[in-house]
């Protein structure tokens, strides 16, 4: 008798895989965060400020991904990709001077 349920194809269905992976990701994320926080506090002696700084750097890729998705709402994907392919090097003789220039020493009089 054919059934139209979500699990019609047995335990090897895509729905079961999604559910198992969802639970596995939640367990893995919780375990990883607990281990990191315990290790940071007990072994490295991190304080709250240092753990906050650690988590700040951990969140930067997500912020960049969110920013790119937001920019894609404004411009087309092809234009964004071309913008990333354009070389960002200055023309010869027009270098960006990010470091202070060395002033030549004047001879002592």
TORKE-666405 format. One record per atom (N, C-alpha, C): residue number from 1; residue in three letters; atom name; x, y negated, z. Coordinates in nm, 2 decimals, padded with zeros to 4 digits, always signed. Atoms other than C-alpha are relative to their C-alpha. Last residue first. Layout:
! residues N
k=NUM r=ALA a=CA c1=X c2=Y c3=Z
...
//
This chain:
! residues 109
k=109 r=UNK a=N c1=-00.09 c2=+00.12 c3=+00.03
k=109 r=UNK a=CA c1=+07.72 c2=-07.05 c3=+01.30
k=109 r=UNK a=C c1=+00.09 c2=-00.03 c3=+00.11
k=108 r=UNK a=N c1=-00.01 c2=+00.09 c3=-00.11
k=108 r=UNK a=CA c1=+07.57 c2=-06.70 c3=+01.31
k=108 r=UNK a=C c1=+00.09 c2=-00.11 c3=-00.03
k=107 r=UNK a=N c1=-00.13 c2=-00.01 c3=-00.07
k=107 r=UNK a=CA c1=+07.48 c2=-06.56 c3=+00.98
k=107 r=UNK a=C c1=+00.01 c2=-00.10 c3=+00.11
k=106 r=UNK a=N c1=-00.08 c2=+00.12 c3=+00.04
k=106 r=UNK a=CA c1=+07.11 c2=-06.54 c3=+00.91
k=106 r=UNK a=C c1=+00.14 c2=+00.01 c3=+00.07
k=105 r=UNK a=N c1=-00.06 c2=+00.07 c3=-00.11
k=105 r=UNK a=CA c1=+06.96 c2=-06.20 c3=+00.94
k=105 r=UNK a=C c1=+00.08 c2=-00.11 c3=-00.05
k=104 r=UNK a=N c1=-00.14 c2=-00.02 c3=-00.01
k=104 r=UNK a=CA c1=+06.74 c2=-06.10 c3=+00.65
k=104 r=UNK a=C c1=+00.06 c2=-00.09 c3=+00.11
k=103 r=UNK a=N c1=-00.06 c2=+00.13 c3=+00.03
k=103 r=UNK a=CA c1=+06.37 c2=-06.10 c3=+00.74
k=103 r=UNK a=C c1=+00.16 c2=+00.02 c3=+00.01
k=102 r=UNK a=N c1=-00.12 c2=+00.02 c3=-00.08
k=102 r=UNK a=CA c1=+06.23 c2=-05.76 c3=+00.71
k=102 r=UNK a=C c1=+00.06 c2=-00.13 c3=-00.04
k=101 r=UNK a=N c1=-00.12 c2=+00.01 c3=+00.08
k=101 r=UNK a=CA c1=+05.88 c2=-05.77 c3=+00.58
k=101 r=UNK a=C c1=+00.12 c2=-00.02 c3=+00.09
k=100 r=UNK a=N c1=-00.05 c2=+00.13 c3=+00.01
k=100 r=UNK a=CA c1=+05.60 c2=-05.65 c3=+00.81
k=100 r=UNK a=C c1=+00.13 c2=+00.00 c3=-00.08
k=99 r=UNK a=N c1=-00.10 c2=+00.02 c3=-00.11
k=99 r=UNK a=CA c1=+05.45 c2=-05.32 c3=+00.72
k=99 r=UNK a=C c1=+00.06 c2=-00.14 c3=-00.01
k=98 r=UNK a=N c1=+00.07 c2=-00.03 c3=-00.12
k=98 r=UNK a=CA c1=+05.13 c2=-05.29 c3=+00.51
k=98 r=UNK a=C c1=+00.09 c2=-00.02 c3=+00.12
k=97 r=UNK a=N c1=-00.10 c2=+00.01 c3=-00.11
k=97 r=UNK a=CA c1=+05.28 c2=-05.46 c3=+00.21
k=97 r=UNK a=C c1=-00.07 c2=+00.01 c3=+00.13
k=96 r=UNK a=N c1=+00.06 c2=+00.05 c3=-00.12
k=96 r=UNK a=CA c1=+05.05 c2=-05.35 c3=-00.07
k=96 r=UNK a=C c1=+00.11 c2=+00.01 c3=+00.11
k=95 r=UNK a=N c1=+00.02 c2=-00.09 c3=-00.11
k=95 r=UNK a=CA c1=+05.25 c2=-05.31 c3=-00.38
k=95 r=UNK a=C c1=-00.06 c2=-00.07 c3=+00.11
k=94 r=UNK a=N c1=+00.11 c2=+00.06 c3=-00.07
k=94 r=UNK a=CA c1=+05.21 c2=-05.55 c3=-00.68
k=94 r=UNK a=C c1=-00.04 c2=+00.10 c3=+00.12
k=93 r=UNK a=N c1=-00.03 c2=+00.13 c3=-00.04
k=93 r=UNK a=CA c1=+05.54 c2=-05.49 c3=-00.85
k=93 r=UNK a=C c1=-00.11 c2=-00.07 c3=+00.08
k=92 r=UNK a=N c1=-00.14 c2=+00.03 c3=-00.04
k=92 r=UNK a=CA c1=+05.42 c2=-05.18 c3=-01.01
k=92 r=UNK a=C c1=+00.02 c2=-00.14 c3=+00.02
k=91 r=UNK a=N c1=-00.09 c2=+00.01 c3=+00.11
k=91 r=UNK a=CA c1=+05.04 c2=-05.16 c3=-01.01
k=91 r=UNK a=C c1=+00.14 c2=-00.03 c3=+00.04
k=90 r=UNK a=N c1=-00.01 c2=+00.14 c3=+00.05
k=90 r=UNK a=CA c1=+04.87 c2=-05.05 c3=-00.69
k=90 r=UNK a=C c1=+00.09 c2=+00.00 c3=-00.13
k=89 r=UNK a=N c1=-00.13 c2=+00.05 c3=-00.02
k=89 r=UNK a=CA c1=+04.78 c2=-04.68 c3=-00.64
k=89 r=UNK a=C c1=+00.01 c2=-00.14 c3=-00.06
k=88 r=UNK a=N c1=+00.00 c2=+00.12 c3=-00.09
k=88 r=UNK a=CA c1=+04.42 c2=-04.59 c3=-00.58
k=88 r=UNK a=C c1=+00.14 c2=-00.06 c3=+00.02
k=87 r=UNK a=N c1=-00.12 c2=+00.01 c3=-00.09
k=87 r=UNK a=CA c1=+04.38 c2=-04.36 c3=-00.87
k=87 r=UNK a=C c1=+00.00 c2=-00.12 c3=+00.08
k=86 r=UNK a=N c1=-00.08 c2=+00.12 c3=+00.04
k=86 r=UNK a=CA c1=+04.02 c2=-04.33 c3=-01.00
k=86 r=UNK a=C c1=+00.12 c2=-00.01 c3=+00.09
k=85 r=UNK a=N c1=-00.11 c2=-00.04 c3=+00.09
k=85 r=UNK a=CA c1=+03.89 c2=-03.98 c3=-00.93
k=85 r=UNK a=C c1=+00.09 c2=-00.11 c3=-00.04
k=84 r=UNK a=N c1=-00.10 c2=-00.07 c3=-00.07
k=84 r=UNK a=CA c1=+03.69 c2=-04.07 c3=-00.63
k=84 r=UNK a=C c1=+00.11 c2=+00.04 c3=-00.08
k=83 r=UNK a=N c1=-00.06 c2=+00.10 c3=-00.10
k=83 r=UNK a=CA c1=+03.50 c2=-04.34 c3=-00.82
k=83 r=UNK a=C c1=+00.11 c2=+00.07 c3=+00.08
k=82 r=UNK a=N c1=-00.09 c2=+00.07 c3=+00.08
k=82 r=UNK a=CA c1=+03.43 c2=-04.08 c3=-01.10
k=82 r=UNK a=C c1=+00.08 c2=-00.10 c3=+00.09
k=81 r=UNK a=N c1=-00.12 c2=-00.09 c3=+00.02
k=81 r=UNK a=CA c1=+03.27 c2=-03.86 c3=-00.84
k=81 r=UNK a=C c1=+00.10 c2=-00.07 c3=-00.08
k=80 r=UNK a=N c1=-00.08 c2=-00.02 c3=-00.12
k=80 r=UNK a=CA c1=+03.05 c2=-04.14 c3=-00.72
k=80 r=UNK a=C c1=+00.12 c2=+00.09 c3=-00.02
k=79 r=UNK a=N c1=-00.07 c2=+00.12 c3=-00.03
k=79 r=UNK a=CA c1=+02.95 c2=-04.23 c3=-01.07
k=79 r=UNK a=C c1=+00.08 c2=+00.01 c3=+00.12
k=78 r=UNK a=N c1=-00.11 c2=+00.00 c3=+00.10
k=78 r=UNK a=CA c1=+02.86 c2=-03.87 c3=-01.15
k=78 r=UNK a=C c1=+00.08 c2=-00.13 c3=+00.03
k=77 r=UNK a=N c1=-00.11 c2=-00.09 c3=-00.04
k=77 r=UNK a=CA c1=+02.65 c2=-03.84 c3=-00.83
k=77 r=UNK a=C c1=+00.12 c2=-00.01 c3=-00.09
k=76 r=UNK a=N c1=+00.00 c2=-00.13 c3=+00.05
k=76 r=UNK a=CA c1=+02.44 c2=-04.15 c3=-00.91
k=76 r=UNK a=C c1=+00.12 c2=+00.09 c3=+00.04
k=75 r=UNK a=N c1=-00.06 c2=-00.01 c3=+00.14
k=75 r=UNK a=CA c1=+02.43 c2=-04.45 c3=-00.69
k=75 r=UNK a=C c1=-00.01 c2=+00.15 c3=-00.04
k=74 r=UNK a=N c1=-00.01 c2=+00.13 c3=+00.07
k=74 r=UNK a=CA c1=+02.20 c2=-04.56 c3=-00.40
k=74 r=UNK a=C c1=+00.06 c2=+00.02 c3=-00.14
k=73 r=UNK a=N c1=+00.14 c2=+00.05 c3=+00.02
k=73 r=UNK a=CA c1=+02.07 c2=-04.23 c3=-00.25
k=73 r=UNK a=C c1=+00.01 c2=-00.13 c3=-00.08
k=72 r=UNK a=N c1=+00.07 c2=-00.07 c3=+00.12
k=72 r=UNK a=CA c1=+02.41 c2=-04.08 c3=-00.32
k=72 r=UNK a=C c1=-00.14 c2=-00.05 c3=-00.01
k=71 r=UNK a=N c1=-00.04 c2=+00.07 c3=+00.12
k=71 r=UNK a=CA c1=+02.56 c2=-04.34 c3=-00.08
k=71 r=UNK a=C c1=-00.06 c2=+00.06 c3=-00.12
k=70 r=UNK a=N c1=+00.07 c2=+00.13 c3=+00.01
k=70 r=UNK a=CA c1=+02.35 c2=-04.19 c3=+00.20
k=70 r=UNK a=C c1=+00.04 c2=-00.08 c3=-00.12
k=69 r=UNK a=N c1=+00.14 c2=-00.03 c3=+00.04
k=69 r=UNK a=CA c1=+02.48 c2=-03.84 c3=+00.12
k=69 r=UNK a=C c1=-00.08 c2=-00.13 c3=-00.01
k=68 r=UNK a=N c1=+00.00 c2=-00.03 c3=+00.14
k=68 r=UNK a=CA c1=+02.84 c2=-03.97 c3=+00.12
k=68 r=UNK a=C c1=-00.15 c2=+00.03 c3=-00.05
k=67 r=UNK a=N c1=-00.02 c2=+00.12 c3=+00.07
k=67 r=UNK a=CA c1=+02.79 c2=-04.14 c3=+00.46
k=67 r=UNK a=C c1=-00.01 c2=+00.03 c3=-00.15
k=66 r=UNK a=N c1=+00.12 c2=+00.07 c3=-00.01
k=66 r=UNK a=CA c1=+02.64 c2=-03.82 c3=+00.61
k=66 r=UNK a=C c1=+00.01 c2=-00.13 c3=-00.08
k=65 r=UNK a=N c1=+00.10 c2=-00.07 c3=+00.08
k=65 r=UNK a=CA c1=+02.94 c2=-03.62 c3=+00.49
k=65 r=UNK a=C c1=-00.14 c2=-00.08 c3=+00.00
k=64 r=UNK a=N c1=-00.04 c2=+00.02 c3=+00.14
k=64 r=UNK a=CA c1=+03.18 c2=-03.88 c3=+00.63
k=64 r=UNK a=C c1=-00.10 c2=+00.07 c3=-00.09
k=63 r=UNK a=N c1=+00.03 c2=+00.14 c3=+00.03
k=63 r=UNK a=CA c1=+03.00 c2=-03.87 c3=+00.97
k=63 r=UNK a=C c1=+00.03 c2=-00.04 c3=-00.15
k=62 r=UNK a=N c1=+00.14 c2=+00.01 c3=+00.01
k=62 r=UNK a=CA c1=+03.01 c2=-03.49 c3=+00.97
k=62 r=UNK a=C c1=-00.05 c2=-00.15 c3=-00.03
k=61 r=UNK a=N c1=+00.04 c2=-00.06 c3=+00.13
k=61 r=UNK a=CA c1=+03.38 c2=-03.50 c3=+00.90
k=61 r=UNK a=C c1=-00.15 c2=+00.00 c3=-00.02
k=60 r=UNK a=N c1=-00.03 c2=+00.08 c3=+00.12
k=60 r=UNK a=CA c1=+03.44 c2=-03.75 c3=+01.18
k=60 r=UNK a=C c1=-00.04 c2=+00.06 c3=-00.13
k=59 r=UNK a=N c1=+00.12 c2=+00.04 c3=+00.07
k=59 r=UNK a=CA c1=+03.26 c2=-03.54 c3=+01.45
k=59 r=UNK a=C c1=+00.02 c2=-00.09 c3=-00.12
k=58 r=UNK a=N c1=+00.07 c2=-00.11 c3=+00.06
k=58 r=UNK a=CA c1=+03.56 c2=-03.35 c3=+01.57
k=58 r=UNK a=C c1=-00.12 c2=-00.04 c3=-00.08
k=57 r=UNK a=N c1=-00.07 c2=-00.04 c3=+00.12
k=57 r=UNK a=CA c1=+03.76 c2=-03.67 c3=+01.61
k=57 r=UNK a=C c1=-00.07 c2=+00.12 c3=-00.06
k=56 r=UNK a=N c1=+00.02 c2=+00.11 c3=+00.10
k=56 r=UNK a=CA c1=+03.49 c2=-03.80 c3=+01.85
k=56 r=UNK a=C c1=+00.07 c2=+00.04 c3=-00.13
k=55 r=UNK a=N c1=+00.12 c2=-00.02 c3=+00.07
k=55 r=UNK a=CA c1=+03.48 c2=-03.46 c3=+02.03
k=55 r=UNK a=C c1=-00.03 c2=-00.11 c3=-00.10
k=54 r=UNK a=N c1=-00.01 c2=-00.12 c3=+00.08
k=54 r=UNK a=CA c1=+03.84 c2=-03.49 c3=+02.12
k=54 r=UNK a=C c1=-00.12 c2=+00.02 c3=-00.08
k=53 r=UNK a=N c1=-00.08 c2=+00.03 c3=+00.12
k=53 r=UNK a=CA c1=+03.80 c2=-03.85 c3=+02.23
k=53 r=UNK a=C c1=+00.02 c2=+00.12 c3=-00.09
k=52 r=UNK a=N c1=+00.08 c2=+00.09 c3=+00.09
k=52 r=UNK a=CA c1=+03.51 c2=-03.75 c3=+02.46
k=52 r=UNK a=C c1=+00.08 c2=-00.04 c3=-00.13
k=51 r=UNK a=N c1=+00.10 c2=-00.09 c3=+00.07
k=51 r=UNK a=CA c1=+03.72 c2=-03.47 c3=+02.60
k=51 r=UNK a=C c1=-00.08 c2=-00.07 c3=-00.10
k=50 r=UNK a=N c1=-00.08 c2=-00.07 c3=+00.10
k=50 r=UNK a=CA c1=+04.00 c2=-03.72 c3=+02.67
k=50 r=UNK a=C c1=-00.09 c2=+00.10 c3=-00.07
k=49 r=UNK a=N c1=-00.04 c2=+00.09 c3=+00.11
k=49 r=UNK a=CA c1=+03.76 c2=-03.96 c3=+02.85
k=49 r=UNK a=C c1=+00.07 c2=+00.08 c3=-00.11
k=48 r=UNK a=N c1=+00.12 c2=+00.03 c3=+00.09
k=48 r=UNK a=CA c1=+03.60 c2=-03.68 c3=+03.05
k=48 r=UNK a=C c1=+00.03 c2=-00.09 c3=-00.11
k=47 r=UNK a=N c1=+00.11 c2=+00.07 c3=-00.08
k=47 r=UNK a=CA c1=+03.94 c2=-03.57 c3=+03.19
k=47 r=UNK a=C c1=-00.12 c2=-00.02 c3=-00.10
k=46 r=UNK a=N c1=+00.06 c2=+00.12 c3=+00.07
k=46 r=UNK a=CA c1=+04.16 c2=-03.31 c3=+03.02
k=46 r=UNK a=C c1=-00.10 c2=-00.06 c3=+00.10
k=45 r=UNK a=N c1=+00.03 c2=+00.10 c3=-00.09
k=45 r=UNK a=CA c1=+04.37 c2=-03.09 c3=+03.25
k=45 r=UNK a=C c1=-00.06 c2=-00.13 c3=-00.06
k=44 r=UNK a=N c1=-00.06 c2=+00.12 c3=+00.05
k=44 r=UNK a=CA c1=+04.52 c2=-02.88 c3=+02.97
k=44 r=UNK a=C c1=-00.02 c2=-00.12 c3=+00.09
k=43 r=UNK a=N c1=-00.14 c2=-00.02 c3=+00.04
k=43 r=UNK a=CA c1=+04.45 c2=-02.55 c3=+03.13
k=43 r=UNK a=C c1=+00.07 c2=-00.12 c3=-00.04
k=42 r=UNK a=N c1=-00.08 c2=-00.08 c3=-00.09
k=42 r=UNK a=CA c1=+04.13 c2=-02.59 c3=+03.34
k=42 r=UNK a=C c1=+00.15 c2=+00.01 c3=-00.04
k=41 r=UNK a=N c1=+00.00 c2=+00.04 c3=-00.13
k=41 r=UNK a=CA c1=+03.96 c2=-02.88 c3=+03.17
k=41 r=UNK a=C c1=+00.09 c2=+00.08 c3=+00.09
k=40 r=UNK a=N c1=-00.05 c2=+00.13 c3=-00.01
k=40 r=UNK a=CA c1=+04.05 c2=-02.82 c3=+02.81
k=40 r=UNK a=C c1=+00.00 c2=-00.05 c3=+00.14
k=39 r=UNK a=N c1=-00.15 c2=+00.01 c3=+00.02
k=39 r=UNK a=CA c1=+04.02 c2=-02.45 c3=+02.84
k=39 r=UNK a=C c1=+00.05 c2=-00.14 c3=+00.02
k=38 r=UNK a=N c1=-00.06 c2=-00.07 c3=-00.12
k=38 r=UNK a=CA c1=+03.67 c2=-02.47 c3=+03.00
k=38 r=UNK a=C c1=+00.15 c2=+00.00 c3=-00.02
k=37 r=UNK a=N c1=+00.01 c2=+00.09 c3=-00.12
k=37 r=UNK a=CA c1=+03.55 c2=-02.73 c3=+02.74
k=37 r=UNK a=C c1=+00.07 c2=+00.07 c3=+00.12
k=36 r=UNK a=N c1=-00.08 c2=+00.12 c3=+00.02
k=36 r=UNK a=CA c1=+03.69 c2=-02.53 c3=+02.45
k=36 r=UNK a=C c1=-00.01 c2=-00.09 c3=+00.12
k=35 r=UNK a=N c1=-00.14 c2=-00.03 c3=-00.01
k=35 r=UNK a=CA c1=+03.55 c2=-02.20 c3=+02.58
k=35 r=UNK a=C c1=+00.09 c2=-00.12 c3=-00.02
k=34 r=UNK a=N c1=-00.02 c2=-00.03 c3=-00.14
k=34 r=UNK a=CA c1=+03.20 c2=-02.35 c3=+02.63
k=34 r=UNK a=C c1=+00.15 c2=+00.04 c3=+00.03
k=33 r=UNK a=N c1=-00.01 c2=+00.13 c3=-00.07
k=33 r=UNK a=CA c1=+03.21 c2=-02.52 c3=+02.29
k=33 r=UNK a=C c1=+00.02 c2=+00.03 c3=+00.15
k=32 r=UNK a=N c1=-00.11 c2=+00.08 c3=+00.03
k=32 r=UNK a=CA c1=+03.30 c2=-02.20 c3=+02.12
k=32 r=UNK a=C c1=+00.01 c2=-00.13 c3=+00.08
k=31 r=UNK a=N c1=-00.12 c2=-00.06 c3=-00.06
k=31 r=UNK a=CA c1=+03.05 c2=-01.99 c3=+02.30
k=31 r=UNK a=C c1=+00.12 c2=-00.08 c3=-00.03
k=30 r=UNK a=N c1=+00.00 c2=+00.02 c3=-00.14
k=30 r=UNK a=CA c1=+02.77 c2=-02.23 c3=+02.22
k=30 r=UNK a=C c1=+00.12 c2=+00.06 c3=+00.07
k=29 r=UNK a=N c1=-00.02 c2=+00.14 c3=-00.04
k=29 r=UNK a=CA c1=+02.86 c2=-02.25 c3=+01.86
k=29 r=UNK a=C c1=+00.01 c2=-00.02 c3=+00.15
k=28 r=UNK a=N c1=-00.14 c2=+00.03 c3=+00.03
k=28 r=UNK a=CA c1=+02.90 c2=-01.87 c3=+01.82
k=28 r=UNK a=C c1=+00.03 c2=-00.15 c3=+00.04
k=27 r=UNK a=N c1=-00.09 c2=-00.07 c3=-00.10
k=27 r=UNK a=CA c1=+02.57 c2=-01.80 c3=+01.99
k=27 r=UNK a=C c1=+00.14 c2=-00.04 c3=-00.02
k=26 r=UNK a=N c1=+00.03 c2=+00.07 c3=-00.13
k=26 r=UNK a=CA c1=+02.38 c2=-02.06 c3=+01.78
k=26 r=UNK a=C c1=+00.09 c2=+00.06 c3=+00.11
k=25 r=UNK a=N c1=-00.06 c2=+00.13 c3=+00.00
k=25 r=UNK a=CA c1=+02.55 c2=-01.94 c3=+01.46
k=25 r=UNK a=C c1=-00.02 c2=-00.07 c3=+00.13
k=24 r=UNK a=N c1=-00.14 c2=-00.02 c3=-00.01
k=24 r=UNK a=CA c1=+02.46 c2=-01.57 c3=+01.54
k=24 r=UNK a=C c1=+00.07 c2=-00.14 c3=+00.00
k=23 r=UNK a=N c1=-00.03 c2=-00.04 c3=-00.13
k=23 r=UNK a=CA c1=+02.10 c2=-01.66 c3=+01.60
k=23 r=UNK a=C c1=+00.15 c2=+00.01 c3=+00.02
k=22 r=UNK a=N c1=+00.03 c2=+00.11 c3=-00.09
k=22 r=UNK a=CA c1=+02.07 c2=-01.84 c3=+01.28
k=22 r=UNK a=C c1=+00.03 c2=+00.02 c3=+00.14
k=21 r=UNK a=N c1=-00.11 c2=+00.10 c3=+00.01
k=21 r=UNK a=CA c1=+02.26 c2=-01.57 c3=+01.09
k=21 r=UNK a=C c1=-00.03 c2=-00.13 c3=+00.09
k=20 r=UNK a=N c1=-00.12 c2=-00.06 c3=-00.07
k=20 r=UNK a=CA c1=+02.02 c2=-01.30 c3=+01.22
k=20 r=UNK a=C c1=+00.11 c2=-00.11 c3=-00.01
k=19 r=UNK a=N c1=+00.03 c2=+00.00 c3=-00.14
k=19 r=UNK a=CA c1=+01.71 c2=-01.51 c3=+01.12
k=19 r=UNK a=C c1=+00.13 c2=+00.05 c3=+00.08
k=18 r=UNK a=N c1=+00.00 c2=+00.14 c3=-00.04
k=18 r=UNK a=CA c1=+01.85 c2=-01.59 c3=+00.77
k=18 r=UNK a=C c1=-00.02 c2=+00.00 c3=+00.15
k=17 r=UNK a=N c1=-00.13 c2=+00.05 c3=+00.01
k=17 r=UNK a=CA c1=+01.94 c2=-01.22 c3=+00.71
k=17 r=UNK a=C c1=+00.01 c2=-00.15 c3=+00.06
k=16 r=UNK a=N c1=-00.07 c2=-00.06 c3=-00.11
k=16 r=UNK a=CA c1=+01.60 c2=-01.11 c3=+00.82
k=16 r=UNK a=C c1=+00.14 c2=-00.05 c3=+00.01
k=15 r=UNK a=N c1=+00.05 c2=+00.06 c3=-00.12
k=15 r=UNK a=CA c1=+01.44 c2=-01.35 c3=+00.58
k=15 r=UNK a=C c1=+00.07 c2=+00.05 c3=+00.12
k=14 r=UNK a=N c1=-00.07 c2=+00.13 c3=-00.01
k=14 r=UNK a=CA c1=+01.67 c2=-01.24 c3=+00.29
k=14 r=UNK a=C c1=-00.05 c2=-00.07 c3=+00.13
k=13 r=UNK a=N c1=+00.06 c2=+00.11 c3=+00.07
k=13 r=UNK a=CA c1=+01.53 c2=-00.88 c3=+00.33
k=13 r=UNK a=C c1=+00.09 c2=-00.13 c3=+00.03
k=12 r=UNK a=N c1=-00.10 c2=+00.06 c3=+00.08
k=12 r=UNK a=CA c1=+01.74 c2=-00.58 c3=+00.43
k=12 r=UNK a=C c1=-00.05 c2=-00.12 c3=-00.08
k=11 r=UNK a=N c1=-00.09 c2=+00.07 c3=-00.08
k=11 r=UNK a=CA c1=+01.51 c2=-00.49 c3=+00.72
k=11 r=UNK a=C c1=+00.11 c2=-00.06 c3=-00.08
k=10 r=UNK a=N c1=-00.07 c2=-00.07 c3=-00.11
k=10 r=UNK a=CA c1=+01.23 c2=-00.39 c3=+00.50
k=10 r=UNK a=C c1=+00.10 c2=-00.09 c3=+00.07
k=9 r=UNK a=N c1=-00.11 c2=-00.09 c3=+00.05
k=9 r=UNK a=CA c1=+01.13 c2=-00.53 c3=+00.16
k=9 r=UNK a=C c1=+00.08 c2=+00.07 c3=+00.11
k=8 r=UNK a=N c1=+00.05 c2=-00.11 c3=+00.08
k=8 r=UNK a=CA c1=+00.79 c2=-00.66 c3=+00.28
k=8 r=UNK a=C c1=+00.11 c2=+00.09 c3=-00.05
k=7 r=UNK a=N c1=-00.10 c2=-00.11 c3=-00.01
k=7 r=UNK a=CA c1=+00.94 c2=-00.87 c3=+00.56
k=7 r=UNK a=C c1=-00.04 c2=+00.13 c3=-00.08
k=6 r=UNK a=N c1=-00.14 c2=+00.06 c3=+00.02
k=6 r=UNK a=CA c1=+00.77 c2=-01.20 c3=+00.48
k=6 r=UNK a=C c1=+00.10 c2=+00.12 c3=+00.00
k=5 r=UNK a=N c1=-00.06 c2=+00.06 c3=-00.12
k=5 r=UNK a=CA c1=+00.44 c2=-01.02 c3=+00.43
k=5 r=UNK a=C c1=+00.14 c2=-00.05 c3=-00.03
k=4 r=UNK a=N c1=-00.06 c2=+00.13 c3=+00.04
k=4 r=UNK a=CA c1=+00.28 c2=-00.96 c3=+00.09
k=4 r=UNK a=C c1=+00.06 c2=-00.07 c3=+00.12
k=3 r=UNK a=N c1=+00.03 c2=+00.10 c3=-00.10
k=3 r=UNK a=CA c1=+00.20 c2=-00.59 c3=+00.15
k=3 r=UNK a=C c1=+00.07 c2=-00.13 c3=-00.05
k=2 r=UNK a=N c1=-00.09 c2=+00.12 c3=+00.00
k=2 r=UNK a=CA c1=+00.17 c2=-00.33 c3=-00.11
k=2 r=UNK a=C c1=-00.04 c2=-00.10 c3=+00.10
k=1 r=UNK a=N c1=+00.08 c2=+00.12 c3=+00.00
k=1 r=UNK a=CA c1=+00.00 c2=+00.00 c3=+00.00
k=1 r=UNK a=C c1=+00.09 c2=-00.12 c3=+00.00
//
